[in-house]
């Protein structure tokens, strides 16, 4: 045999050994299963056969060992076929007579060939088995193998043959090639070196087919962890390699027969072929169809669910929240099917579903009434509507009529309902897939789960938007309530002033107090108007002197007959607060104390510093409150014991203090009076002086 042919044969058998070694490694974890052990035994013996065949080609190994390894390999594959046939039998049933005969004959044949090939090694004086006998035995083994492959394929139900067809194809091809090899050797009394040299490559090409069947039959072995991404890129590279080989051959032909223009024509042809290859590799449609082809023929399921779900979730959640969520939901569903675009309809009101967003499909428009037969069908059936199937199998959809705007959309393919708690939140219309993927049960199940996930995200987005609006209204309502409360207090003071005016209008002191009260009311109402113009009660935190705050609060209550006694702190006692809000909060408590205390009673307003805190106290000798009222009702908004009261004065005071890092405590006894203790952190960042700007 020429050295070139020897090298070619060695590479081929080496590739076969590596292929079956890798296959053995992928399924080695299934030793606990009998059929898994048989599969590992067959692939392991195939690995040994490849190594020994490569070594024996150079005379580094006795040929009889190569023959023995080949007999063992074929025997293992026959054993695997017999066991698969046994699995097809009903429980407790025995092999039919023809299969029992094949099992017995193949066992005797394997044992006989092994003994005949190994005896010269064990006993050197034993005569070497005649070559014709060995070839005849191997021919018989290949015939038995073909019979068993045919029996395995025929005994498998047609709907289950997708899981077994690659194994049958691979082993059938291997046995046919071996039959040709040994039948040719028997016919010409010599092994054809070229057929023998190519045999290793044939065996290596069979290994991936066996791996696919192993992946499709989890009960045989552990799942073969072939990455879909690797399969896609490997297939792309293989196709590109075949294409380049064909183009190189065509270019060589043009150069050979192109005469004096041959080199020029070859150069132009090769450049054009390279450009065409680049265009094909950049084609989204071609890539999508290649993925579908690989999924249908090389994997148990079309989708790598872990990878698809990670990509789907990443698309749904990336970017900023808000209106883009609608577009991301469409994109996430479309990418699952290699769809180039889609559009989303959501229920905007009780009357209709309107287009909320789209992804790469801006020209589709339409509005669907909430009570239309189409919407009712989607909500009731919860089916994914395949528009192509509806055209060819109209009877499946009864008298369902499509909306006109869907019928006018030529690219429309699927209508995916977005169900949430058995309610139709909306639906997505998708364009036809670039890969021309078939819509089957697997696509339907994946889309239904993904659609429910998308519906949950869309519902969360809608709830968040509604919550934002509700909070805006809440802020507005709170501000309005506080303003109304201030106006009510101002009206109460002015009403009290008018009630006393008839009696004391000629008293100069009363006149002075009346002017001060009116002036204070005007200032307060101007501040209320400013608040309304700003659209809220925005806090303006600054350093303020407590003495001024307490004095201003007391001055605002001049309309009352009972005057509060002030025990003012030095001007150096300062806190960080919104001047207006703190004055208003203290004023609320002071007014409550004045209203609850008879004219003969006493109300005291004082402040002091204690352990880095400003302590303010409002003490009255009024009617007081019991513990239950303080605990359950005092700080509850809109709960008032006054007929005309709003019940938010104490609540506003507490919230104001809490916002400034302070607190409020109440000590009261029915019939004896009440003490409010207000605490705020002192402002030690500024020296004593006027207010900070």
C-alpha positions in Angstrom: 0.0 0.0 0.0 1.5 3.4 -0.9 2.6 5.7 1.9 0.1 8.4 0.8 -2.7 5.9 1.1 -1.4 4.7 4.5 -1.4 8.2 5.8 -4.9 8.8 4.5 -6.1 5.6 6.1 -4.4 6.4 9.4 -6.0 9.8 9.6 -9.4 8.3 8.8 -9.2 5.6 11.5 -7.9 8.2 13.9 -10.8 10.4 13.3 -13.2 7.5 13.8 -11.5 6.7 17.1 -11.8 10.3 18.3 -15.4 10.5 17.2 -16.4 7.4 19.1 -14.3 8.4 22.1 -16.1 11.7 22.3 -19.5 9.9 21.9 -18.6 7.5 24.7 -17.7 10.4 27.0 -21.1 12.1 26.4 -23.0 9.0 27.4 -20.7 7.5 30.0 -22.9 8.8 32.9 -25.6 6.3 32.0 -23.9 3.2 33.4 -27.0 2.5 35.6 -29.1 1.7 32.5 -28.6 -1.5 30.7 -29.2 -0.1 27.3 -26.9 2.8 28.2 -24.2 0.3 29.1 -24.7 -1.5 25.8 -24.4 1.8 23.9 -21.2 2.7 25.8 -19.8 -0.8 25.1 -20.5 -0.4 21.4 -18.9 3.1 21.1 -16.0 2.0 23.3 -15.2 -1.0 21.1 -15.5 1.2 18.1 -12.9 3.5 19.6 -10.6 0.5 20.2 -11.3 -0.7 16.7 -10.3 2.6 15.2 -7.0 2.7 17.2 -6.0 -0.9 16.3 -6.9 -0.4 12.7 -4.7 2.7 12.4 -1.8 0.9 14.1 -2.2 -2.3 12.1 -2.0 -0.4 8.8 1.7 0.3 9.6 2.4 -3.2 10.8 2.7 -2.0 14.5 -0.1 -4.4 15.6 -0.9 -8.0 14.6 -3.7 -8.0 12.0 -5.6 -10.6 14.1 -6.1 -8.0 16.9 -7.7 -5.7 14.4 -9.9 -8.5 13.2 -10.9 -9.3 16.8 -11.7 -5.7 17.6 -13.9 -5.5 14.5 -15.8 -8.6 15.4 -16.3 -7.3 19.0 -17.5 -3.9 17.6 -20.0 -5.5 15.3 -21.2 -7.9 18.0 -21.8 -5.0 20.3 -23.9 -3.2 17.7 -25.9 -6.4 17.1 -26.5 -6.7 20.9 -27.8 -3.2 21.1 -30.2 -3.8 18.2 -31.4 -7.0 19.8 -32.0 -5.1 23.1 -33.9 -2.3 21.4 -36.1 -5.0 19.8 -36.6 -6.5 23.2 -37.9 -3.1 24.5 -40.5 -3.1 21.7 -42.0 -6.3 23.0 -45.0 -6.3 25.4 -44.2 -6.9 29.0 -43.4 -10.5 29.7 -43.4 -11.5 26.0 -40.6 -13.5 24.4 -38.7 -13.0 21.2 -40.4 -14.5 18.1 -38.8 -17.6 16.7 -37.0 -15.9 13.8 -35.4 -13.3 16.2 -34.4 -16.1 18.6 -32.7 -17.9 15.8 -30.9 -14.7 14.7 -29.8 -14.1 18.3 -28.4 -17.6 18.7 -26.7 -17.6 15.3 -25.1 -14.2 15.8 -23.9 -15.1 19.2 -22.2 -18.3 17.9 -20.8 -16.5 14.9 -19.2 -13.7 17.1 -17.8 -16.3 19.5 -16.4 -18.4 16.7 -14.8 -15.4 14.9 -13.2 -14.1 18.2 -11.8 -17.6 19.0 -10.5 -18.1 15.5 -8.8 -14.7 15.3 -7.3 -14.7 18.8 -6.1 -18.3 19.0 -2.9 -17.7 17.1 -2.0 -15.0 19.6 -2.9 -17.2 22.6 -1.3 -20.4 21.2 1.3 -19.6 18.5 1.2 -23.2 17.3 -2.4 -22.9 16.4 -3.0 -22.3 12.6 -4.1 -18.9 11.5 -7.7 -18.8 10.4 -8.1 -18.8 6.6 -8.7 -15.3 5.2 -11.7 -16.5 3.2 -13.3 -17.9 6.4 -12.8 -14.6 8.3 -14.2 -12.6 5.3 -17.2 -15.0 5.1 -17.9 -14.6 8.9 -17.7 -10.8 8.6 -20.1 -10.8 5.6 -22.5 -12.9 7.6 -22.3 -10.4 10.5 -23.0 -7.5 8.3 -26.0 -9.3 6.8 -27.3 -10.0 10.3 -26.8 -6.4 11.2 -28.8 -5.2 8.3 -31.6 -7.6 9.1 -31.7 -6.3 12.7 -31.6 -2.7 11.6 -34.6 -3.3 9.3 -36.4 -5.1 12.2 -35.8 -2.2 14.6 -37.1 0.4 12.1 -40.2 -1.7 11.1 -41.1 -2.5 14.8 -41.1 1.2 15.6 -44.3 3.1 15.3 -44.3 5.7 12.4 -44.8 8.6 14.8 -41.8 7.4 16.9 -39.4 6.8 14.1 -38.0 10.3 14.3 -36.1 9.1 17.4 -34.6 6.0 15.8 -34.1 6.8 12.1 -30.6 8.3 12.5 -29.3 5.2 14.3 -30.8 3.0 11.7 -29.4 5.1 8.9 -25.9 5.2 10.5 -25.6 1.5 11.3 -27.3 0.5 8.1 -24.8 2.6 6.1 -21.9 1.1 8.1 -23.1 -2.5 7.6 -23.7 -1.9 3.9 -20.2 -0.5 3.5 -18.6 -3.4 5.4 -20.6 -5.9 3.3 -19.3 -4.3 0.1 -15.7 -4.3 1.5 -15.7 -8.0 2.6 -17.8 -9.3 -0.3 -15.3 -7.6 -2.7 -12.4 -9.2 -0.7 -14.1 -12.7 -1.1 -14.6 -12.1 -4.8 -11.1 -11.0 -5.6 -9.3 -12.9 -2.8 -7.7 -9.7 -1.6 -8.8 -6.6 0.4 -9.1 -3.4 -1.8 -6.7 -0.9 -0.2 -8.6 2.1 -1.3 -12.0 0.9 0.0 -10.3 -0.1 3.3 -8.5 3.3 3.6 -11.8 5.2 3.2 -13.6 3.0 5.8 -12.4 5.1 8.8 -14.0 8.2 7.4 -17.2 6.4 6.8 -17.3 5.2 10.4 -16.5 8.7 11.7 -19.4 10.1 9.7 -21.8 7.6 11.3 -20.9 8.8 14.9 -22.9 12.1 14.8 -26.0 10.1 13.5 -25.7 7.8 16.5 -25.3 10.8 18.8 -28.5 12.4 17.5 -30.5 9.2 18.2 -29.0 9.0 21.6 -30.1 12.6 22.3 -33.6 11.8 21.1 -33.9 8.7 23.3 -33.2 9.8 26.9 -33.7 6.3 28.2 -30.7 5.1 26.3 -28.2 7.5 27.8 -27.6 10.9 29.3 -28.7 13.8 27.1 -26.1 14.8 24.6 -25.1 18.3 25.4 -24.8 19.7 21.9 -25.2 23.5 22.0 -27.7 24.8 19.4 -25.4 27.8 18.9 -22.4 25.5 18.2 -24.5 23.4 15.9 -25.7 26.4 14.0 -22.2 27.9 13.5 -20.7 24.5 12.7 -23.4 23.9 10.1 -22.8 27.3 8.7 -19.0 26.7 8.5 -19.6 23.3 6.9 -21.9 24.7 4.3 -19.5 27.6 3.6 -16.6 25.0 3.3 -18.6 22.9 0.8 -19.6 26.0 -1.1 -15.9 27.2 -1.3 -14.8 23.7 -2.5 -17.4 23.7 -5.2 -16.5 27.2 -6.3 -12.8 26.3 -6.3 -13.5 23.3 -8.5 -15.6 25.4 -10.8 -12.9 28.1 -10.9 -10.3 25.4 -11.7 -12.5 24.2 -14.6 -12.8 27.7 -16.0 -9.1 28.2 -15.8 -8.3 24.9 -17.4 -10.7 25.3 -20.3 -10.8 29.1 -20.6 -7.8 29.4 -22.9 -5.9 32.7 -22.6 -8.8 34.2 -20.7 -8.8 31.5 -18.2 -7.0 33.3 -15.4 -9.1 36.4 -15.8 -12.3 34.5 -15.8 -11.2 32.5 -12.8 -10.4 35.6 -10.8 -13.7 37.3 -11.7 -15.6 34.1 -10.8 -13.9 33.6 -7.5 -14.5 37.2 -6.5 -18.2 36.9 -7.4 -18.5 33.6 -5.5 -16.9 35.2 -2.4 -19.3 38.2 -2.6 -22.3 35.8 -2.9 -21.1 33.8 0.1 -20.8 37.0 2.2 -24.3 38.0 1.1 -25.7 34.6 2.0 -24.1 34.6 5.4 -25.6 38.0 6.1 -29.1 37.0 5.1 -31.4 36.9 8.0 -33.9 34.7 6.1 -31.3 32.1 5.3 -30.0 32.0 8.9 -33.5 31.6 10.2 -34.2 28.8 7.8 -31.0 27.0 8.7 -32.0 27.2 12.4 -35.3 25.6 11.7 -33.6 22.9 9.6 -31.2 22.1 12.4 -34.0 22.1 15.0 -36.2 19.8 13.0 -33.6 17.2 12.1 -30.9 17.2 14.8 -32.6 18.0 18.1 -35.4 16.4 20.1 -37.1 19.7 20.5 -37.1 22.7 18.2 -36.1 25.1 21.0 -33.4 25.3 23.5 -35.8 26.4 26.2 -33.2 27.7 28.7 -31.6 29.9 26.1 -34.9 31.1 24.6 -36.3 32.0 28.0 -33.2 33.9 29.0 -33.3 35.9 25.8 -37.1 36.4 26.1 -36.7 37.7 29.7 -33.7 39.9 28.8 -35.7 41.5 25.9 -38.7 42.1 28.2 -36.8 43.7 31.0 -34.0 45.6 29.3 -34.1 49.4 28.9 -36.1 52.0 30.8 -39.6 51.2 32.1 -42.6 53.0 30.6 -44.1 53.1 27.2 -41.2 51.1 25.7 -42.4 48.1 27.6 -45.2 47.6 25.0 -42.7 47.6 22.2 -40.4 45.2 24.1 -43.2 42.8 24.6 -43.9 42.6 20.9 -40.2 42.3 20.1 -39.7 39.5 22.7 -42.5 37.4 21.2 -41.4 38.1 17.6 -37.8 37.0 18.2 -39.0 33.6 19.5 -40.2 32.8 16.0 -37.7 34.8 13.9 -40.6 37.1 13.0 -39.5 40.5 11.6 -42.2 42.5 13.3 -45.5 42.7 15.1 -48.0 45.0 16.8 -49.8 45.1 20.2 -53.4 45.9 20.9 -54.5 46.6 24.5 -57.9 47.4 26.1 -57.7 51.1 26.7 -61.3 51.4 27.9 -64.4 49.3 28.3 -65.4 49.9 24.7 -62.5 48.9 22.5 -59.0 47.5 22.0 -56.6 50.0 20.4 -53.1 49.6 19.0 -50.7 50.4 21.8 -47.4 49.9 20.2 -45.5 48.1 17.4 -42.1 46.7 16.5 -41.0 47.1 12.9 -44.7 47.3 11.7 -45.9 50.8 11.7 -48.4 50.6 8.8 -50.8 48.2 10.5 -53.7 50.1 12.1 -57.1 49.1 13.5 -59.5 49.3 16.4 -61.5 46.4 17.6 -64.7 46.7 19.7 -64.5 44.9 23.1 -67.7 43.0 22.4 -66.9 42.0 18.8 -67.1 38.3 17.9 -63.3 38.3 17.2 -62.5 39.5 20.7 -65.0 37.2 22.3 -63.5 34.2 20.4 -60.0 35.1 21.6 -61.1 35.5 25.2 -63.2 32.3 25.2 -60.9 29.9 23.2 -57.5 31.4 24.3 -56.1 29.9 21.2 -53.2 31.3 19.1 -54.8 32.1 15.8 -52.8 30.8 12.8 -54.1 32.9 9.9 -52.4 30.6 7.3 -54.2 27.6 8.8 -57.4 29.5 8.8 -57.2 29.9 5.1 -56.6 26.2 4.4 -58.6 24.6 7.2 -61.6 26.9 7.6 -63.7 24.3 9.3 -61.6 24.4 12.4 -62.6 28.0 13.1 -66.4 27.7 12.6 -68.0 31.0 11.6 -65.3 33.2 13.0 -64.8 36.3 10.8 -61.6 38.2 10.8 -61.6 42.0 11.2 -61.1 43.9 8.0 -57.8 45.4 9.1 -56.3 42.0 9.7 -57.5 40.7 6.3 -55.8 43.7 4.7 -52.5 42.9 6.4 -50.8 40.5 3.9 -47.9 39.9 6.3 -50.1 38.9 9.3 -49.3 35.3 10.5 -50.3 34.8 14.1 -52.7 36.5 16.6 -51.4 35.8 20.1 -53.9 36.5 22.9 -52.5 38.0 26.1 -54.4 36.4 28.9 -54.1 37.5 32.5 -56.3 35.8 35.2 -58.6 34.4 32.5 -59.2 37.9 31.1 -58.0 39.2 27.7 -55.6 42.0 28.4 -54.7 42.5 24.8 -53.3 40.6 21.8 -50.3 40.7 19.5 -50.3 40.2 15.7 -47.0 38.8 14.3 -45.6 38.9 10.8 -44.6 35.7 9.0 -41.4 34.1 10.2 -38.2 34.7 8.2 -37.4 31.0 8.7 -40.8 29.8 7.3 -41.3 27.9 10.6 -44.2 25.6 10.9 -46.7 26.4 13.6 -47.0 23.2 15.7 -47.8 22.2 19.3 -44.3 23.1 20.4 -44.5 26.7 19.0 -48.0 27.0 20.4 -47.0 25.9 24.0 -44.0 28.2 24.0 -45.9 31.2 22.7 -48.7 30.7 25.3 -46.3 30.7 28.2 -44.4 33.6 26.8 -47.6 35.5 26.1 -48.8 35.1 29.8 -45.4 36.3 31.0 -45.6 39.3 28.6 -49.2 40.0 29.8 -48.0 40.0 33.4 -45.3 42.6 32.6 -47.8 44.7 30.7 -50.3 44.6 33.5 -47.5 45.6 36.0 -46.6 48.5 33.7 -50.3 49.6 33.6 -50.7 49.2 37.4 -47.5 51.3 37.9 -48.8 54.0 35.6 -52.1 54.0 37.4 -50.3 54.2 40.8 -48.3 57.2 39.6 -51.5 59.0 38.6 -53.1 58.0 41.9 -50.2 59.3 43.8 -50.3 62.6 41.9 -54.0 62.9 42.8 -53.3 61.9 46.3 -50.7 64.6 46.6 -53.0 67.1 45.1 -55.9 66.1 47.3 -53.7 66.2 50.4 -52.6 69.7 49.5 -56.1 70.8 48.8 -57.3 69.3 52.1 -54.7 71.2 54.0 -55.5 74.4 52.2 -59.2 74.0 52.9 -58.3 73.4 56.5 -56.3 76.6 56.7 -59.1 78.5 55.0 -61.6 77.1 57.5 -59.4 78.3 60.4 -59.1 81.7 58.9 -62.8 81.9 58.4 -63.4 80.8 62.0 -61.0 83.6 63.2 -62.7 86.2 61.1 -66.1 85.0 62.1 -65.1 85.2 65.8 -63.8 88.7 65.1 -67.1 89.8 63.5 -69.0 88.3 66.4 -67.1 90.5 68.9 -67.0 93.6 66.7 -70.5 94.8 67.6 -69.6 94.8 71.3 -66.0 96.0 71.2 -65.7 98.0 67.9 -65.1 101.3 69.8 -62.3 99.7 71.9 -58.9 100.9 70.5 -57.2 97.7 71.7 -59.9 95.6 69.9 -59.4 97.7 66.8 -55.7 97.1 66.9 -56.2 93.4 67.4 -58.7 93.3 64.6 -56.3 95.0 62.2 -53.6 92.5 63.1 -55.9 89.6 62.6 -57.1 90.8 59.3 -53.5 91.5 58.2 -52.5 88.0 59.3 -55.4 86.5 57.4 -54.5 88.3 54.2 -50.9 87.1 54.5 -52.1 83.5 55.1 -54.5 83.6 52.1 -51.8 85.0 49.9 -49.6 82.1 50.9 -52.4 79.7 50.1 -52.7 81.3 46.6 -49.0 80.9 46.1 -49.3 77.2 47.0 -52.1 76.7 44.5 -50.0 78.4 41.8 -47.1 76.1 42.5 -49.4 73.1 42.3 -48.5 71.7 45.6 -47.2 72.3 49.1 -43.4 72.1 48.3 -41.4 72.4 51.5 -38.7 75.2 51.6 -36.4 74.0 54.4 -34.3 76.7 56.1 -32.9 77.6 59.5 -35.6 79.3 61.5 -35.8 80.8 65.1 -38.3 79.0 67.3 -39.1 82.2 69.2 -40.4 83.8 66.0 -42.4 80.7 65.0 -44.1 80.4 68.4 -44.8 84.2 68.6 -46.2 84.2 65.0 -48.5 81.2 65.9 -49.7 83.0 69.0 -50.3 86.2 67.2 -52.5 84.4 64.6 -54.9 83.5 67.4 -55.7 87.0 68.7 -59.4 86.5 67.8 -59.8 84.2 70.8 -60.7 85.7 74.1 -58.2 83.4 75.9 -54.7 84.5 75.2 -51.9 81.8 75.4 -49.0 82.4 77.8 -45.7 82.4 76.0 -42.4 81.2 77.4 -40.2 82.0 74.5 -36.6 80.6 74.0 -33.7 82.8 73.1 -33.3 83.7 69.4 -30.3 81.3 69.2 -32.6 78.3 69.5 -33.0 77.3 65.8 -34.2 74.4 63.8 -34.2 73.3 60.1 -37.8 73.5 58.9 -40.3 75.0 56.4 -41.3 78.2 58.2 -44.9 78.3 56.9 -45.6 74.6 57.5 -44.1 74.5 61.0 -46.1 77.7 62.0 -49.2 76.2 60.6 -48.7 72.9 62.4 -48.1 74.6 65.8 -51.1 76.9 65.1 -53.4 73.9 64.6 -52.5 72.5 68.0 -52.7 75.9 69.6 -56.1 76.5 68.2 -57.4 73.1 69.3 -56.1 73.9 72.9 -57.8 77.4 72.8 -61.1 75.8 71.6 -61.0 73.1 74.3 -60.2 75.4 77.2 -62.8 77.6 78.9 -62.2 81.4 79.3 -61.2 80.8 82.9 -58.6 78.2 81.9 -55.0 78.6 80.8 -53.0 77.7 77.7 -49.2 77.8 77.7 -46.9 77.7 74.7 -43.2 77.3 75.6 -39.9 75.9 74.2 -36.5 74.8 75.5 -33.4 72.9 74.4 -32.7 69.5 75.8 -30.0 67.0 74.7 -29.5 68.5 71.2 -33.3 68.7 70.7 -35.7 71.6 70.6 -38.6 70.8 72.9 -41.9 72.6 72.3 -44.9 72.1 74.6 -48.5 73.2 74.3 -50.3 72.8 77.6 -53.9 73.5 78.3 -56.3 73.0 81.2 -59.2 72.1 78.9 -61.5 69.0 78.8 -58.7 66.6 78.0 -58.8 63.2 76.1 -58.8 59.6 77.2 -56.1 57.1 76.2 -58.3 55.2 73.7 -59.1 58.4 71.8 -55.4 59.4 71.6 -54.5 55.9 70.4 -57.2 55.3 67.8 -58.6 58.7 66.7 -56.5 61.7 67.5 -54.1 61.3 64.5 -56.5 59.7 62.1 -57.2 62.1 59.2 -60.9 63.1 58.6 -61.9 62.0 62.1 -63.1 65.0 64.1 -65.2 65.4 67.2 -66.2 68.9 66.0 -69.3 69.2 64.0 -67.6 71.6 61.4 -64.1 70.2 61.8 -62.2 68.2 59.2 -60.0 66.2 61.5 -56.6 66.8 59.9 -55.0 69.4 62.2 -53.3 66.8 64.5 -52.5 64.6 61.5 -50.8 67.4 59.6 -48.8 68.4 62.6 -47.5 64.8 63.1 -46.6 64.4 59.4 -44.8 67.8 59.4 -42.7 66.8 62.4 -41.9 63.4 61.1 -40.8 64.9 57.7 -38.3 67.1 59.7 -37.0 64.1 61.8 -39.0 65.0 64.8 -41.8 63.5 66.9 -44.9 64.3 68.9 -46.1 62.9 72.2 -49.5 63.5 73.9 -50.2 63.3 77.7 -53.8 64.0 78.6 -56.3 63.3 81.3 -60.1 63.8 80.8 -61.3 66.8 82.8 -57.7 68.0 83.6 -56.2 69.1 80.3 -53.6 68.1 77.7 -49.9 68.4 77.1 -48.5 68.1 73.5 -44.7 67.6 73.4 -43.1 68.4 70.1 -39.5 67.5 69.4 -37.2 68.6 66.6 -33.4 68.4 66.1 -31.6 71.6 66.8 -29.8 73.4 64.0 -26.2 73.6 65.2 -24.7 74.5 61.8 -25.5 78.2 62.1 -24.6 80.7 64.8 -27.3 82.6 66.6 -28.7 85.3 64.4 -31.4 86.0 61.9 -33.0 83.4 59.7 -30.9 81.8 57.0 -31.8 82.8 53.5 
